[in-house]
Amino acid sequence: MTCGELAARAAESGETVEASYYYTAPKTYALADKEAKKNVPPEEYRNYPAYAYTTQVAVVEVDASSGRVKVLKIIAAHDCGRAINPQKIEGQIEGSCLMGLGYALSEAYVLKEGIPVTRTYRQLGVPTIEETPEISCLLIEDPEPGGPFGAKGVSEVATVPVTPAILNAIYDAAGVRLRSLPATPAKVLEELRKVKP
């Protein structure tokens, strides 16, 4: 008999059925815990309850006359374990892609003698809806035996590959490697002039 059939039978008899699930994450050890690294068996030593893997590819257009970079598309593949709520995961990835895009191309929090010069989101350079590229999310389901219902999670890991993907795409498109962020049009143009004076 399925859970649904049990619930229906209970409802007919006036009873209430309740189910609960308790998840306890496996034991983890802090990165700074050198004793644990030496003494805990390798199969038991973990820094996090589960490890998630991700990769992203950016497609960009670089205007050689102005140095302006436009991100056209981001393809984001994420190992999230069991995707319990795919729509929520995709929303997290899309938001993370925009955070990484801002970090890569426009955001700069400026201080002068320890006092913020950047006081508004506009001054900060946070991307708007107009800078939002097409984002293609690929959810790779590789359930984690120790995770709740096999989930691993996405959260912060989704922000990690975006910026390098964009900088690598700039290099692929224009042949210039930017080594300081954000990769503003002025910086891109300066690097382009070094390559093609």
C-alpha positions, 0 to 999 in steps of 0.5 A: 500500500502506498503512502497516498492510499494509507492517507486516504484510508486514514482520512476516511476513518477520521484519523490524521496521518503525519510524516516527518524526516530528520536529517543529521549531516555527517561529521565534518572537520574545519580546514584549520584542524590539522590534527584531524587531517593527520588522525582521521581515516581518509574515508571519514575525513570531510570538510563539508557534508557533501561536495558539489561540482560545477562548471560554466561557459560564457559566450561574450562579444568584445568591441575592439574599438571601445573595449566594451564586453557584452555577455551573450550567454552563460551555460551553467552545469551544476551537480546538485545531488537530487534536485528537490526543487529544480526551479529554485535551484535554477533561480539560485544559479541565475542570480549567482551568474549575475553576481559573477558577471558584476564582479567580472565586468562592472562592480567596484566598491571604492574606499578613500581613507577607509570611507566608502566613496561608493554609496549607491548600487548604481555607483557600485556597478551592480548589473541591471536586467539590461545586462542579463544574458541568456542563462542555460542551467543544466542540473546534473543529478548525482545523489549524495547518499549522506544528503537529505533525500540525496541533495547536495546543495548549490548556494555559493558554489554557483558564484565560483566559476562565473567570473573566470568563465567570462575572463576566459571568454574575453581571452578567447574572443580578443586574445587579451588576458585581464588580471585585475577586476573589474574588466572595465572597457578602459582596462580591456582597451588598454590590453587590446592596445598592447597586443595591437598598437 
